[in-house]
Amino acid sequence: PKKMQLADLRARLAELEETLQAIRSGEVDALIVNGPRGDQVYSLKGAEQSYRAFVEQMQEGAVTLDAAGMVLYCNRRFAEMVGFPLERVIGTNLLDYMAVDDRPLARSLIADREAGGDNLALQCAGQGPEERIPVRFAISPLHAADEAGQVATRALVVTDLTEHHQRKILSEALHKLQVSQAELRSQYEEVQATRKALEAAGAAKDEFLAALSHELRTPLTPVLAASGA
């Protein structure tokens, strides 16, 4: 009997250890406890759950990387950016979704132990080299360095700059249009001034010819009168 009781206690202890491990790893969200009021459900919502919900609803892409750039986690927004299903992205290398000419810089940012960031471009699924998404990378260490001195994981926030670039392009186009309008206005004013000057010169010429004609006729009047007589 004692051996059976000991075996039963060991089994219960092992079960308890498995439950505690499941709670620590986040595999258990709630417990059912039998008490005076019967079975009651106790939620094990932790502080990280609110952060997880926030990350999932972000308008920016959120990615967790290992030291080699492998995607350990990403939210749906990042998956939408690169044009692949979420389950397809996790487990692949981030550099696979970068524009080819930006991969060296992205690799350098991932390898850096310090927080950093830069403007790069994502290459979306099914799009040509010219169809890229301009983004802002903000990357920082997520955990302390391992035994080899390498930061184990990185947290990456990817901000889509498409609208920003479009606004910049529109702003530049508007500025060029305003400059062109100012130049056209200046040219129009120059043309108007030239036209007025030509009109004034024409009027002066007409007055001069009229006066000259009058002066030429005046001396000839007596001669013409005498010849008529």
C-alpha positions as CSV (number, residue, x, y, z in Angstrom):
1,P,0.0,0.0,0.0
2,K,2.8,2.4,0.9
3,K,4.4,1.7,-2.5
4,M,1.1,2.4,-4.2
5,Q,0.7,5.6,-2.3
6,L,4.2,6.7,-3.1
7,A,3.7,5.9,-6.8
8,D,0.4,7.9,-6.7
9,L,2.1,10.9,-5.1
10,R,4.9,10.8,-7.7
11,A,2.3,10.7,-10.5
12,R,0.5,13.6,-9.0
13,L,3.7,15.5,-8.5
14,A,4.7,14.9,-12.2
15,E,1.3,16.1,-13.3
16,L,1.6,19.2,-11.1
17,E,5.0,19.9,-12.6
18,E,3.6,19.5,-16.1
19,T,0.8,21.9,-15.3
20,L,3.2,24.5,-13.9
21,Q,5.4,24.2,-16.9
22,A,2.4,24.7,-19.2
23,I,1.4,27.8,-17.2
24,R,4.9,29.2,-17.4
25,S,5.2,28.6,-21.2
26,G,1.8,30.2,-21.8
27,E,0.1,27.0,-23.0
28,V,-2.6,27.3,-20.3
29,D,-5.0,30.2,-20.4
30,A,-7.2,29.2,-17.5
31,L,-7.7,26.6,-14.7
32,I,-10.8,24.9,-13.5
33,V,-10.7,24.7,-9.7
34,N,-13.1,22.6,-7.7
35,G,-14.1,24.5,-4.5
36,P,-17.1,25.0,-2.2
37,R,-19.0,26.6,-5.0
38,G,-18.2,23.8,-7.4
39,D,-16.0,24.0,-10.5
40,Q,-14.8,27.6,-11.1
41,V,-12.7,28.8,-14.1
42,Y,-9.8,31.1,-13.2
43,S,-8.3,33.0,-16.1
44,L,-4.5,33.2,-16.3
45,K,-4.3,36.4,-18.4
46,G,-0.9,37.9,-18.0
47,A,0.4,41.4,-18.8
48,E,1.9,40.1,-22.0
49,Q,-1.5,39.3,-23.5
50,S,-2.5,42.9,-23.7
51,Y,0.8,43.7,-25.4
52,R,0.3,40.8,-27.8
53,A,-3.1,42.1,-28.7
54,F,-1.6,45.5,-29.3
55,V,1.1,44.1,-31.6
56,E,-1.4,42.2,-33.6
57,Q,-3.5,45.3,-34.2
58,M,-0.6,47.6,-35.1
59,Q,-0.5,49.3,-38.4
60,E,3.2,48.6,-38.5
61,G,4.8,45.3,-39.2
62,A,6.3,43.6,-36.0
63,V,8.9,40.9,-36.4
64,T,11.1,38.9,-34.0
65,L,14.4,37.7,-35.5
66,D,17.2,35.5,-34.5
67,A,20.9,36.5,-35.0
68,A,20.8,35.1,-38.6
69,G,17.7,37.0,-39.6
70,M,15.2,34.1,-39.4
71,V,11.7,35.2,-38.7
72,L,10.7,33.7,-35.3
73,Y,7.4,35.7,-35.1
74,C,5.6,38.3,-37.2
75,N,2.2,40.0,-37.0
76,R,-0.3,39.9,-39.8
77,R,0.5,43.4,-40.9
78,F,4.0,42.4,-41.9
79,A,2.7,39.3,-43.7
80,E,0.4,41.6,-45.6
81,M,3.3,43.9,-46.5
82,V,5.4,41.1,-48.1
83,G,2.4,39.4,-49.7
84,F,2.6,36.0,-48.1
85,P,0.4,34.1,-45.6
86,L,1.5,34.5,-42.0
87,E,2.4,30.8,-41.6
88,R,4.6,31.0,-44.8
89,V,6.6,33.9,-43.4
90,I,7.5,32.5,-40.0
91,G,10.6,30.3,-40.2
92,T,12.0,32.0,-43.3
93,N,14.8,34.6,-43.5
94,L,13.9,38.3,-43.5
95,L,16.4,39.0,-46.3
96,D,14.2,36.9,-48.6
97,Y,11.7,39.8,-48.5
98,M,14.1,42.6,-49.0
99,A,14.9,44.4,-52.2
100,V,18.2,42.9,-53.5
101,D,20.2,46.2,-53.3
102,D,19.0,46.7,-49.6
103,R,20.0,43.3,-48.3
104,P,23.6,44.2,-47.3
105,L,22.3,47.1,-45.2
106,A,19.5,44.9,-43.7
107,R,22.1,42.2,-42.8
108,S,24.2,44.8,-41.1
109,L,21.3,46.1,-39.1
110,I,20.4,42.6,-37.9
111,A,24.0,41.8,-37.0
112,D,24.5,45.0,-35.0
113,R,24.2,44.6,-31.2
114,E,22.9,48.1,-30.8
115,A,19.5,49.5,-31.7
116,G,19.3,51.2,-35.1
117,G,17.2,51.9,-38.1
118,D,17.2,53.0,-41.7
119,N,15.0,53.5,-44.8
120,L,14.9,50.4,-47.0
121,A,12.5,48.6,-49.4
122,L,10.5,45.4,-49.2
123,Q,10.1,43.3,-52.4
124,C,6.5,42.0,-52.3
125,A,5.4,38.6,-53.6
126,G,4.5,38.5,-57.3
127,Q,5.8,42.0,-58.0
128,G,8.6,43.1,-60.3
129,P,11.8,44.8,-59.1
130,E,10.3,48.2,-59.8
131,E,7.3,47.5,-57.5
132,R,8.8,47.9,-54.0
133,I,7.4,49.1,-50.7
134,P,9.5,51.8,-49.1
135,V,9.7,51.1,-45.4
136,R,11.4,52.4,-42.2
137,F,13.3,49.7,-40.2
138,A,13.6,50.2,-36.4
139,I,15.5,47.3,-34.9
140,S,16.7,46.7,-31.3
141,P,18.0,43.8,-29.2
142,L,15.2,41.9,-27.5
143,H,17.2,39.7,-25.1
144,A,20.6,39.8,-23.6
145,A,23.6,38.4,-25.5
146,D,24.3,34.7,-25.5
147,E,27.5,32.9,-24.4
148,A,29.1,33.8,-27.7
149,G,28.4,37.4,-27.2
150,Q,25.7,37.5,-29.8
151,V,22.3,39.0,-29.1
152,A,19.9,36.1,-29.2
153,T,16.8,37.8,-30.7
154,R,15.9,41.2,-32.3
155,A,12.7,43.1,-32.3
156,L,11.9,44.8,-35.6
157,V,9.2,47.4,-36.4
158,V,8.6,48.0,-40.1
159,T,6.7,51.2,-41.0
160,D,5.2,51.5,-44.5
161,L,6.4,54.8,-46.0
162,T,4.3,54.5,-49.2
163,E,1.8,57.3,-48.2
164,H,4.7,59.4,-47.0
165,H,6.5,59.0,-50.3
166,Q,3.4,59.7,-52.3
167,R,2.7,62.9,-50.3
168,K,6.3,63.9,-50.9
169,I,6.0,63.2,-54.6
170,L,2.7,65.2,-54.7
171,S,4.3,68.0,-52.7
172,E,7.3,68.2,-55.1
173,A,4.9,68.1,-58.1
174,L,2.8,70.9,-56.6
175,H,6.0,73.0,-56.0
176,K,7.1,72.5,-59.6
177,L,3.6,73.5,-60.8
178,Q,3.7,76.6,-58.7
179,V,7.2,77.5,-60.0
180,S,5.9,76.9,-63.6
181,Q,2.9,79.1,-63.0
182,A,5.1,81.9,-61.6
183,E,7.4,81.6,-64.6
184,L,4.4,81.7,-67.0
185,R,2.9,84.7,-65.1
186,S,6.3,86.5,-65.4
187,Q,6.5,85.7,-69.1
188,Y,2.9,86.9,-69.6
189,E,3.7,90.1,-67.9
190,E,6.8,90.6,-70.1
191,V,4.7,89.9,-73.2
192,Q,2.1,92.4,-72.1
193,A,4.8,95.0,-71.4
194,T,6.3,94.4,-74.8
195,R,2.9,94.7,-76.4
196,K,2.2,98.0,-74.7
197,A,5.7,99.3,-75.7
198,L,5.0,98.3,-79.4
199,E,1.6,99.9,-79.3
200,A,3.2,103.1,-77.8
201,A,5.9,103.0,-80.5
202,G,3.2,102.5,-83.2
203,A,1.2,105.5,-81.9
204,A,4.3,107.7,-81.8
205,K,5.2,106.6,-85.3
206,D,1.7,107.6,-86.5
207,E,1.9,110.9,-84.8
208,F,5.3,111.6,-86.3
209,L,4.1,110.7,-89.8
210,A,1.0,112.9,-89.4
211,A,3.1,115.8,-88.3
212,L,5.6,115.3,-91.1
213,S,2.8,115.1,-93.6
214,H,1.4,118.4,-92.3
215,E,4.8,120.1,-92.4
216,L,5.4,119.0,-95.9
217,R,2.0,120.2,-97.1
218,T,2.2,123.7,-95.6
219,P,5.1,125.1,-97.8
220,L,3.5,123.7,-100.9
221,T,0.1,125.4,-100.4
222,P,1.0,128.8,-102.0
223,V,2.7,127.1,-104.9
224,L,-0.3,124.9,-105.6
225,A,-2.6,127.9,-105.3
226,A,-0.5,130.0,-107.7
227,S,-0.4,127.2,-110.2
228,G,-4.1,126.9,-110.0
229,A,-4.6,130.5,-110.7
